[in-house]
Amino acid sequence: MKKESSFLSVCKYIVIGVLSGFFLKFFVIDVLHIYGTSMEPAFTNEDKILVNKLAYGLNVPFGDKICIKWASPKPGDVIIYMYDNKIVIKRCVATGGTALEYSYSSGYNLIIGDKNIPLTELQYHRMKESLCVPQGMILAVGDNYSESIDSRTYGFVPEENILGKVICR
């Protein structure tokens, strides 16, 4: 009888541990691998990153949106979100209401404050009508401008689609 009780106790702790691990991974913190060069030199191909999934809100279970939001990303935050059915990592360079300026004197450029972000001709023509980042959206760009497919190509990212903030690698 005592052996059976001890076995059930061990099983109970194993089940609680496994469920706690799943809860932490899906809702609180996660370790992800980076594939690609869009965030070089800050993050390189095959780096492992630690993501705080509660930085901006509580994510919909197994979804790609925040159901309860309590914070917004700030310029400079490295974030993850879904694009084209993949989790991507980019840097938030501007938030809702931020003015956007464009220059084409020495190539196409997007100017945000003192930051000068290069654009391709196609990106320039897609973005030039946007004079500011819409409220509830962010402009997310990879650090490696020439290799990154980001908001310059596919548009602003809704804050509700941000799945977490990278806290370290």
Accessible surface in RSA format (square Angstrom, percent):
REM  Atomic radii and reference values for relative SASA: ProtOr
REM  Chains: A
REM  Algorithm: Lee & Richards
REM  Probe-radius: 1.40
REM  Slices: 20
REM RES _ NUM      All-atoms   Total-Side   Main-Chain    Non-polar    All polar
REM                ABS   REL    ABS   REL    ABS   REL    ABS   REL    ABS   REL
RES MET A   1   198.32 102.7 151.95 100.6  46.38 110.4 134.60 114.4  63.73  84.4
RES LYS A   2   178.24  87.0 169.94 104.3   8.30  19.8 117.35 105.6  60.89  64.9
RES LYS A   3   181.17  88.4 172.53 105.9   8.65  20.6 118.63 106.8  62.54  66.6
RES GLU A   4   111.02  63.7 103.99  78.7   7.03  16.7  33.72  65.2  77.30  63.1
RES SER A   5    66.53  56.2  59.37  79.2   7.16  16.5  27.39  58.3  39.14  54.8
RES SER A   6    62.56  52.9  55.34  73.9   7.23  16.6  29.28  62.4  33.28  46.6
RES PHE A   7   131.67  65.9 126.42  78.3   5.25  13.7 131.02  79.4   0.65   1.8
RES LEU A   8   105.53  58.8 101.43  72.6   4.10  10.3 101.75  71.5   3.77  10.1
RES SER A   9    46.30  39.1  42.59  56.8   3.71   8.5  16.05  34.2  30.24  42.4
RES VAL A  10    80.20  52.8  78.97  71.5   1.24   3.0  80.12  69.6   0.08   0.2
RES CYS A  11    41.77  31.6  40.93  45.7   0.84   2.0  18.74  47.5  23.03  24.8
RES LYS A  12   113.99  55.6 106.46  65.3   7.53  17.9  62.22  56.0  51.77  55.1
RES TYR A  13   146.08  68.2 137.87  78.4   8.21  21.4  94.75  71.2  51.32  63.3
RES ILE A  14   104.65  59.5  97.89  72.9   6.75  16.3 103.99  74.9   0.65   1.8
RES VAL A  15    82.98  54.6  81.03  73.4   1.95   4.7  82.92  72.0   0.07   0.2
RES ILE A  16    90.71  51.6  89.44  66.6   1.27   3.1  90.43  65.1   0.28   0.8
RES GLY A  17    41.60  51.3   0.00   N/A  41.60  51.3  32.77  89.9   8.83  19.8
RES VAL A  18    79.38  52.2  70.92  64.2   8.46  20.4  77.40  67.3   1.98   5.4
RES LEU A  19   111.48  62.1 107.02  76.6   4.47  11.2 107.39  75.4   4.09  11.0
RES SER A  20    52.41  44.3  46.35  61.9   6.06  14.0  29.88  63.6  22.53  31.6
RES GLY A  21    36.01  44.4   0.00   N/A  36.01  44.4  31.13  85.4   4.89  10.9
RES PHE A  22   111.25  55.7 108.80  67.4   2.46   6.4 109.56  66.4   1.69   4.8
RES PHE A  23   114.40  57.2 110.14  68.2   4.26  11.1 113.83  69.0   0.57   1.6
RES LEU A  24    85.43  47.6  85.43  61.1   0.00   0.0  85.43  60.0   0.00   0.0
RES LYS A  25    93.96  45.8  92.01  56.5   1.94   4.6  75.67  68.1  18.29  19.5
RES PHE A  26    70.66  35.4  62.38  38.6   8.27  21.5  62.38  37.8   8.27  23.7
RES PHE A  27    40.14  20.1  39.35  24.4   0.79   2.1  39.50  23.9   0.64   1.8
RES VAL A  28    36.18  23.8  35.93  32.5   0.25   0.6  35.93  31.2   0.25   0.7
RES ILE A  29    63.66  36.2  61.26  45.6   2.39   5.8  61.26  44.1   2.39   6.5
RES ASP A  30    12.06   8.4   8.65   8.6   3.41   8.1   3.41   8.0   8.65   8.6
RES VAL A  31    83.73  55.1  69.58  63.0  14.15  34.1  69.58  60.5  14.15  38.4
RES LEU A  32    33.76  18.8  31.71  22.7   2.05   5.1  33.76  23.7   0.00   0.0
RES HIS A  33    86.88  47.5  67.24  46.7  19.64  50.2  41.95  43.2  44.93  52.3
RES ILE A  34     9.47   5.4   6.42   4.8   3.04   7.3   9.47   6.8   0.00   0.0
RES TYR A  35   168.85  78.8 136.87  77.9  31.98  83.2 106.08  79.7  62.77  77.4
RES GLY A  36    34.72  42.8   0.00   N/A  34.72  42.8  31.80  87.3   2.92   6.5
RES THR A  37    53.39  38.0  49.46  50.1   3.93   9.4  38.43  51.6  14.96  22.6
RES SER A  38    22.28  18.8  20.40  27.2   1.88   4.3   9.94  21.2  12.34  17.3
RES MET A  39     1.98   1.0   0.62   0.4   1.36   3.2   0.62   0.5   1.36   1.8
RES GLU A  40    52.75  30.3  50.67  38.3   2.07   4.9  10.94  21.2  41.81  34.1
RES PRO A  41   116.95  85.2 103.41  94.3  13.54  49.2 105.37  87.0  11.58  72.0
RES ALA A  42    35.04  32.2  19.17  29.6  15.87  36.1  31.25  44.0   3.79  10.0
RES PHE A  43    21.15  10.6  20.90  12.9   0.25   0.6  20.90  12.7   0.25   0.7
RES THR A  44    52.62  37.4  52.62  53.3   0.00   0.0  39.67  53.3  12.94  19.6
RES ASN A  45    71.56  49.3  57.05  55.1  14.51  34.9  12.05  29.0  59.51  57.5
RES GLU A  46   118.40  68.0 102.47  77.5  15.94  37.9  24.27  46.9  94.14  76.9
RES ASP A  47    28.37  19.9  23.86  23.7   4.51  10.7   5.75  13.5  22.63  22.6
RES LYS A  48   122.09  59.6 114.14  70.0   7.94  18.9  57.08  51.4  65.01  69.2
RES ILE A  49     5.13   2.9   3.22   2.4   1.92   4.6   5.13   3.7   0.00   0.0
RES LEU A  50    52.81  29.4  51.89  37.1   0.93   2.3  51.89  36.4   0.93   2.5
RES VAL A  51     0.00   0.0   0.00   0.0   0.00   0.0   0.00   0.0   0.00   0.0
RES ASN A  52    44.80  30.9  44.80  43.3   0.00   0.0   2.76   6.6  42.04  40.6
RES LYS A  53    28.72  14.0  26.66  16.4   2.07   4.9   4.43   4.0  24.29  25.9
RES LEU A  54    56.40  31.4  51.23  36.7   5.16  13.0  51.25  36.0   5.15  13.9
RES ALA A  55    21.45  19.7   5.16   8.0  16.29  37.0  11.02  15.5  10.43  27.6
RES TYR A  56    11.21   5.2  10.55   6.0   0.66   1.7  10.55   7.9   0.66   0.8
RES GLY A  57     0.30   0.4   0.00   N/A   0.30   0.4   0.00   0.0   0.30   0.7
RES LEU A  58    56.89  31.7  56.89  40.7   0.00   0.0  56.89  40.0   0.00   0.0
RES ASN A  59    10.23   7.1   9.05   8.7   1.18   2.8   5.22  12.6   5.01   4.8
RES VAL A  60    57.47  37.8  55.22  50.0   2.25   5.4  55.23  48.0   2.23   6.1
RES PRO A  61    73.25  53.4  60.58  55.2  12.67  46.1  62.22  51.4  11.04  68.6
RES PHE A  62   170.70  85.4 122.20  75.7  48.50 126.2 136.12  82.5  34.58  99.0
RES GLY A  63    36.20  44.6   0.00   N/A  36.20  44.6  19.28  52.9  16.92  37.9
RES ASP A  64    63.82  44.7  61.91  61.6   1.91   4.5   9.38  22.1  54.44  54.3
RES LYS A  65    85.22  41.6  85.22  52.3   0.00   0.0  64.20  57.8  21.02  22.4
RES ILE A  66    19.24  10.9   3.85   2.9  15.39  37.1   3.85   2.8  15.39  41.8
RES CYS A  67    73.09  55.3  37.27  41.6  35.81  84.2  29.18  73.9  43.91  47.3
RES ILE A  68    98.16  55.9  94.89  70.7   3.27   7.9  98.16  70.7   0.00   0.0
RES LYS A  69   100.95  49.2  70.64  43.3  30.31  72.2  46.86  42.2  54.09  57.6
RES TRP A  70   135.35  54.3  97.45  47.2  37.91  89.0 100.01  53.3  35.35  57.3
RES ALA A  71    35.47  32.6  24.76  38.2  10.70  24.4  34.79  49.0   0.68   1.8
RES SER A  72    45.06  38.1  37.94  50.6   7.13  16.4  22.70  48.3  22.36  31.3
RES PRO A  73     4.74   3.5   1.21   1.1   3.53  12.8   1.21   1.0   3.53  21.9
RES LYS A  74   135.31  66.0 135.02  82.8   0.28   0.7  99.12  89.2  36.19  38.5
RES PRO A  75    82.22  59.9  60.67  55.3  21.55  78.4  61.14  50.5  21.09 131.1
RES GLY A  76    40.16  49.5   0.00   N/A  40.16  49.5  27.80  76.3  12.36  27.7
RES ASP A  77    18.94  13.3  15.81  15.7   3.12   7.4   3.12   7.4  15.81  15.8
RES VAL A  78    13.93   9.2  11.77  10.7   2.17   5.2  11.77  10.2   2.17   5.9
RES ILE A  79     0.00   0.0   0.00   0.0   0.00   0.0   0.00   0.0   0.00   0.0
RES ILE A  80     1.62   0.9   1.62   1.2   0.00   0.0   1.62   1.2   0.00   0.0
RES TYR A  81     2.66   1.2   2.66   1.5   0.00   0.0   2.66   2.0   0.00   0.0
RES MET A  82    58.05  30.1  45.63  30.2  12.42  29.6  40.87  34.7  17.18  22.8
RES TYR A  83    79.38  37.1  75.17  42.8   4.21  11.0  48.49  36.4  30.89  38.1
RES ASP A  84    99.00  69.3  74.62  74.3  24.38  57.6  15.81  37.2  83.18  83.0
RES ASN A  85   141.03  97.3 115.02 111.2  26.01  62.6  25.70  61.9 115.32 111.5
RES LYS A  86   128.65  62.8 123.99  76.1   4.66  11.1  76.65  69.0  52.01  55.4
RES ILE A  87    85.72  48.8  57.85  43.1  27.87  67.2  57.85  41.7  27.87  75.6
RES VAL A  88    29.67  19.5  25.19  22.8   4.48  10.8  29.67  25.8   0.00   0.0
RES ILE A  89    17.07   9.7  15.70  11.7   1.37   3.3  15.70  11.3   1.37   3.7
RES LYS A  90     8.62   4.2   8.62   5.3   0.00   0.0   0.26   0.2   8.36   8.9
RES ARG A  91    52.00  21.8  52.00  26.5   0.00   0.0  13.37  18.3  38.63  23.4
RES CYS A  92     0.14   0.1   0.00   0.0   0.14   0.3   0.00   0.0   0.14   0.2
RES VAL A  93    13.39   8.8   3.63   3.3   9.76  23.5   6.39   5.6   7.01  19.0
RES ALA A  94     0.40   0.4   0.00   0.0   0.40   0.9   0.40   0.6   0.00   0.0
RES THR A  95    29.43  20.9  29.43  29.8   0.00   0.0  10.51  14.1  18.93  28.6
RES GLY A  96    21.66  26.7   0.00   N/A  21.66  26.7   2.10   5.8  19.56  43.8
RES GLY A  97    42.99  53.0   0.00   N/A  42.99  53.0  18.03  49.5  24.95  55.9
RES THR A  98    40.50  28.8  31.74  32.2   8.77  20.9  27.94  37.5  12.56  19.0
RES ALA A  99    66.95  61.6  58.09  89.6   8.85  20.1  58.22  82.0   8.73  23.1
RES LEU A 100     5.97   3.3   0.00   0.0   5.97  15.0   0.00   0.0   5.97  16.1
RES GLU A 101   107.81  61.9 103.96  78.6   3.85   9.2  31.74  61.4  76.07  62.1
RES TYR A 102    43.56  20.3  13.97   7.9  29.59  77.0  13.97  10.5  29.59  36.5
RES SER A 103    27.84  23.5  22.82  30.5   5.02  11.6  16.14  34.4  11.71  16.4
RES TYR A 104   147.60  68.9 128.98  73.4  18.61  48.4  81.00  60.9  66.60  82.1
RES SER A 105   107.04  90.4  64.45  86.0  42.59  98.1  56.55 120.4  50.49  70.7
RES SER A 106    97.58  82.5  69.59  92.9  28.00  64.5  55.28 117.7  42.31  59.3
RES GLY A 107    44.85  55.3   0.00   N/A  44.85  55.3  35.50  97.4   9.35  20.9
RES TYR A 108    65.08  30.4  60.26  34.3   4.82  12.5  32.12  24.1  32.97  40.6
RES ASN A 109    17.16  11.8  17.16  16.6   0.00   0.0   0.28   0.7  16.88  16.3
RES LEU A 110     0.00   0.0   0.00   0.0   0.00   0.0   0.00   0.0   0.00   0.0
RES ILE A 111    48.14  27.4  47.19  35.2   0.95   2.3  47.19  34.0   0.95   2.6
RES ILE A 112    18.05  10.3  13.82  10.3   4.23  10.2  14.01  10.1   4.03  10.9
RES GLY A 113    70.99  87.5   0.00   N/A  70.99  87.5  45.86 125.9  25.12  56.3
RES ASP A 114   152.55 106.9 112.47 111.9  40.08  94.8  51.11 120.3 101.44 101.2
RES LYS A 115    82.48  40.2  76.73  47.1   5.75  13.7  51.21  46.1  31.27  33.3
RES ASN A 116    88.33  60.9  70.23  67.9  18.10  43.6  24.79  59.7  63.54  61.4
RES ILE A 117     0.00   0.0   0.00   0.0   0.00   0.0   0.00   0.0   0.00   0.0
RES PRO A 118    57.71  42.1  57.10  52.1   0.61   2.2  57.35  47.4   0.36   2.2
RES LEU A 119    13.80   7.7   0.00   0.0  13.80  34.7   2.83   2.0  10.97  29.5
RES THR A 120    80.78  57.5  72.91  73.9   7.87  18.8  77.31 103.8   3.47   5.2
RES GLU A 121   100.74  57.8  94.99  71.9   5.75  13.7  23.33  45.1  77.41  63.2
RES LEU A 122   107.35  59.8 102.94  73.6   4.41  11.1 104.92  73.7   2.43   6.5
RES GLN A 123    14.96   8.4  14.96  10.9   0.00   0.0   4.10   8.7  10.86   8.2
RES TYR A 124    22.22  10.4  22.22  12.6   0.00   0.0   6.57   4.9  15.65  19.3
RES HIS A 125    83.61  45.7  69.80  48.5  13.81  35.3  58.65  60.4  24.95  29.0
RES ARG A 126   132.68  55.7  99.46  50.7  33.22  79.1  43.59  59.6  89.09  54.0
RES MET A 127    11.35   5.9   9.90   6.6   1.45   3.5  11.35   9.7   0.00   0.0
RES LYS A 128    77.05  37.6  66.97  41.1  10.08  24.0  28.83  25.9  48.22  51.4
RES GLU A 129   138.21  79.3 116.36  88.0  21.84  52.0  59.24 114.6  78.97  64.5
RES SER A 130    31.64  26.7  24.02  32.1   7.62  17.5   9.49  20.2  22.15  31.0
RES LEU A 131   129.22  72.0 120.60  86.3   8.62  21.7 120.60  84.7   8.62  23.2
RES CYS A 132    60.41  45.7  54.04  60.3   6.37  15.0   8.80  22.3  51.61  55.7
RES VAL A 133     0.48   0.3   0.00   0.0   0.48   1.2   0.00   0.0   0.48   1.3
RES PRO A 134    57.32  41.8  48.85  44.5   8.47  30.8  57.32  47.3   0.00   0.0
RES GLN A 135   144.26  80.7 121.66  88.9  22.59  53.8  67.00 142.6  77.25  58.6
RES GLY A 136    39.00  48.1   0.00   N/A  39.00  48.1  27.59  75.7  11.41  25.5
RES MET A 137    49.33  25.5  49.33  32.6   0.00   0.0  40.95  34.8   8.37  11.1
RES ILE A 138     0.00   0.0   0.00   0.0   0.00   0.0   0.00   0.0   0.00   0.0
RES LEU A 139     0.21   0.1   0.21   0.2   0.00   0.0   0.21   0.1   0.00   0.0
RES ALA A 140     0.00   0.0   0.00   0.0   0.00   0.0   0.00   0.0   0.00   0.0
RES VAL A 141     1.53   1.0   0.64   0.6   0.89   2.1   0.64   0.6   0.89   2.4
RES GLY A 142     0.25   0.3   0.00   N/A   0.25   0.3   0.02   0.1   0.23   0.5
RES ASP A 143    39.10  27.4  20.07  20.0  19.02  45.0  13.08  30.8  26.02  25.9
RES ASN A 144    32.40  22.3  27.82  26.9   4.58  11.0   6.82  16.4  25.58  24.7
RES TYR A 145    64.31  30.0  55.89  31.8   8.41  21.9  39.99  30.0  24.32  30.0
RES SER A 146   103.85  87.8  62.41  83.3  41.43  95.4  55.98 119.2  47.87  67.1
RES GLU A 147   106.91  61.4  83.66  63.3  23.26  55.4  17.51  33.9  89.40  73.0
RES SER A 148     7.58   6.4   0.00   0.0   7.58  17.5   0.02   0.0   7.56  10.6
RES ILE A 149   110.11  62.7 103.27  76.9   6.84  16.5 103.45  74.5   6.66  18.1
RES ASP A 150     0.00   0.0   0.00   0.0   0.00   0.0   0.00   0.0   0.00   0.0
RES SER A 151     1.08   0.9   0.00   0.0   1.08   2.5   0.00   0.0   1.08   1.5
RES ARG A 152     5.72   2.4   4.74   2.4   0.97   2.3   0.00   0.0   5.72   3.5
RES THR A 153    41.99  29.9  35.38  35.9   6.61  15.8  30.45  40.9  11.54  17.4
RES TYR A 154    57.12  26.7  21.04  12.0  36.08  93.9  30.02  22.6  27.10  33.4
RES GLY A 155    29.77  36.7   0.00   N/A  29.77  36.7  27.87  76.5   1.89   4.2
RES PHE A 156    39.70  19.9  24.12  14.9  15.58  40.5  24.12  14.6  15.58  44.6
RES VAL A 157     5.74   3.8   4.94   4.5   0.81   1.9   5.74   5.0   0.00   0.0
RES PRO A 158    42.14  30.7  42.14  38.4   0.00   0.0  42.14  34.8   0.00   0.0
RES GLU A 159    14.59   8.4  13.28  10.0   1.31   3.1   3.49   6.7  11.10   9.1
RES GLU A 160    84.45  48.5  82.05  62.1   2.39   5.7  18.61  36.0  65.84  53.8
RES ASN A 161    28.49  19.6  28.49  27.5   0.00   0.0   1.01   2.4  27.48  26.6
RES ILE A 162     0.55   0.3   0.28   0.2   0.27   0.6   0.28   0.2   0.27   0.7
RES LEU A 163    14.46   8.1  13.20   9.4   1.25   3.2  14.41  10.1   0.05   0.1
RES GLY A 164     1.12   1.4   0.00   N/A   1.12   1.4   0.99   2.7   0.13   0.3
RES LYS A 165    68.56  33.4  68.56  42.1   0.00   0.0  22.18  20.0  46.38  49.4
RES VAL A 166    12.90   8.5   2.11   1.9  10.79  26.0   2.11   1.8  10.79  29.3
RES ILE A 167    82.57  47.0  50.38  37.5  32.19  77.6  55.98  40.3  26.59  72.2
RES CYS A 168    64.54  48.8  54.07  60.3  10.47  24.6  37.57  95.2  26.97  29.1
RES ARG A 169   155.61  65.3 103.38  52.7  52.23 124.4  43.78  59.8 111.83  67.8
END  Absolute sums over single chains surface
CHAIN  1 A     9995.0       8177.7       1817.3       6260.0       3735.1
END  Absolute sums over all chains
TOTAL          9995.0       8177.7       1817.3       6260.0       3735.1
